[in-house]
Amino acid sequence: LGLYQVAFRTASAPATEVTKTISNVLFSTYAKLQGDDAALRRTFVRTMQLVSVVSFPMAVGIVVVAPAFIEGVLGPQWLPATGAMQLLAVYGLLVSLTAAFHQIWKALGRPDYVTRVGTVRLVALALVIVPATAAFGITGTAAAVAGVYVFVALPVDLFLMHRLIGVGPRRLAAEVAVPFTASVGMAATTLLVRASVAGVPAVV
């Protein structure tokens, strides 16, 4: 439990901060745009652009540097948390990206969508988290948390966004393509540098 808590807090902290900022600002903005679908779509798309520019490098960075960070900063006794931290970074990325979805639902008078999607996600997680944890330990726990979000909650989120404001998965993918590609390039460069300095203390 201690290993998982450290992995979760470290991996989700950046996304949590992004989500908190979004939640404090967006609801009132979206509420003012009720009835102007075009303006609502534009604002939502711009929000996704901004969030993705911040969240993608954070999440990808955590995935790439997790082994060295844990060994160099937390200590080698925490290395079993590496896999869980990497998976939970993906989960944190999705939470930060979909935070704007939930604010739109509330602004458009459908806060029940948040509850319904959350319930479906909770039921799905309850079905898989125990066998995943029994089979793979805390890495299995993290895989269950991230997997349920990717394969259950996210498709429902995307469907509802397309239904409510007409912004579908293709449009969203296009908007986050540049920060995603840049973050992958950052990851490749980081891995290359790390390989070239093998033997240097992890904290370096």
N, C-alpha and C positions, 0 to 999 in steps of 0.2 A: 504493500500500500504506500509506503514511503517513497519507493522508487517511482511509482506511478504518479504520485502527487507532484514530485519534483519535475517529472517529464511534462505533466499537464500544465503546471504553472509556467514553466519556462517556454513551452511551445505556444501556448495560447495567449500569453501576456501581450504581445504586440497587437494581435487581432482584437483582443478584448479592449485595448485602448482605442483602436480605430473605431470599433463598434460603438463604444461609449460616446465618442465624439459625434459620430453620425446620428445616433439616437437623440442626442441633445439638440441637434440643429434641424434635421430633416422633416420631422413630423409637422411642424408649423409651416414650413416651406411648402410641402406637398399639399397640406390642407388649404392653403391660399390658392392653389392652382386647380382646385376642383372645378370641373366644368370646362376646363381648357386642356383637352387631351394632348394637343400638340406640344404645349408648354410643359405639361407633365412628363411627356416622353423625353423631351430635350433635357429637362432637369435631371431626370433619372439616368439618362445616358451619360451626362457629364459627371454625375456622382459616381457611376461605375468606373469611368475613366480615372477619376481622382483616387478612388479607393484602390483600384488595381495597381496604380503606380506606386502606392505605398505598401500594399499587402503582399504583392507577388515577391518583391525582393526580400521582404522580411521572412516570408514562409520558406522560400527557396534557400535563403541564407541559413536558416535554422537547420534545414534538412542536410545541407552540405557540411556545415561546421559542427554539427552536433557531436560527433565522436571526439574531435579535438577540444571542443568547448568543455565537454563533460570531464575529460581526462585532465585538462589543464587548469580548469577553474573550479569544478566541483570536487574532483578527485577520482582516482581510478575505481574506488568502491562503488561509484554511481554508474559505471559503464553499462551494466545490464539495462539501464533506462534508455539507452541510445535508440533502439528500434522504436520504442513507444514514443519518444520525443519526435522522431522524424515523421511518424504517422500522424501524430497530433498536430504537427505544424500544418499538414494538409487540411486537417479538420478546422484549425484556426483560420486558415485562409478562406475556406468556404463560409465560415461564420461571418467573417468581416465583409465578404462580398454580398451575402444575402441579407445583411442587416438592413440595407436600403429597401429590400423587398417588403419586409415586415412593416416598415414605416409607411409605405404606400398603401398597404392594406388597411392600416389603421386610419390613414387620412381619407380614404375613400369609403369609410364606414363599414369595413369588413374585418374588424379585429378578430372575429371568430375564425378566420383563416389561420391565424397564428396558433390558436388553440388546437384546431383540427390537425394541422400539419404536425404540431408538437406531439399530439396524442399518437398519431400514426408512427412517428419516429420512435416514441417511447415503447410502443408495443413491439415494433420490429427489433429494437435494441434488446428488449427483455428476452426475446426468443434466441438471440445469437450470442449474447455477451458471456453467458456462463460456459457453454461449450467451447467458445473461442479462448476464454481465459484458462479453462482446464487443459486445453490442448497446447497452447502457446504462451501461457503466462501473461505478463502485463503487455507484451507485444500483441498478443491476441486480443486483449481488452481494447487497446488502442485501435487495432484493425477493425474491431466491431464498431467502435464509435465512429471512426472515419468512414467505414464502408456503408453503414446505415445512412449516414448523411449524403454520401455520393450517390448511392443506388436507390434510396427511398425518398428522403426529404428533398434533395435537389431537383429531381425530375418533377415532383409535385410543385415546388416553388416556381420552376420555369414555366410549367403549364399555366399556373394561376397568373403569372405576370403577363404572359401572352394573351390570356383571356381578358384581363382587366385593362391593360393599356396598350396592347398590341406590340409589345417588344418581345421577340422570341429568342430562342437559343442562338440562332445564327447571328443576329444583330449583336447580342451580348458577346459572343465569341470574337466577332470582329473588333469590338471596342477594347477587349482585353488582350488582343493578339500581340500588340507592340510591347507592353510591359512583360507579358509572358515570355516572348522571344528574348528580350533583353535580360530577363532574369535567368533564363537557361544559359545564355552566353556568360553571364556572371558566374553561374555555377560551374560551367566548364573551365573557365579561367581559374577559379578558386581551386578546383580539383587538380588542375595541372600544376599550379604553384605548390599545393600541398605535397604532390608526388615528388616535386623537384627538391623539396627541403626535408625529405625523409630523414629521421634521426634527430631533427631539431626538436627541442621541448614543445609539447603540445600547446602550451599557452602562447608561444610565439606564433 
